[in-house]
Amino acid sequence: MLVEFVVRIPVTIVAIAYFQVAGALAARIIAVLVAYAASMVITRQLIGAPFSDQLNAFLGP
């Protein structure tokens, strides 16, 4: 995904430069959250599933 790549590279470089390993871990978490949000937007556009339904399916049994 282009969105994940565009966010991951600069965030990772800056985070590692300032915070070393902890920064790398934080950058990874941020990149995963951005990718998940982008996936939710794409899902909403493709099948019309609202964000709340997507989160309920993820969190619910």
JOCORKA-V36962 format. One record per backbone hydrogen bond with DSSP energy under -0.5 kcal/mol. CO is the residue of the C=O (numbers start at 1). NH is the residue of the N-H. If there is no record, write none. Layout:
# JOCORKA-V36962
co=(CO/CO)
nh=(NH/NH)
This chain:
# JOCORKA-V36962
co=(1/2/3/4/5/6/7/8/9/10/11/12/13/14/15/16/19/19/20/21/22/23/24/25/26/27/28/29/30/31/32/33/34/35/36/37/38/39/40/41/42/43/43/43/44/48/50/51/52/53/54/55/56)
nh=(5/6/7/8/9/10/11/12/13/14/15/16/17/18/19/20/22/23/24/25/26/27/28/29/30/31/32/33/34/35/36/37/38/39/40/41/42/43/44/45/46/47/48/49/48/50/54/55/56/57/58/59/60)
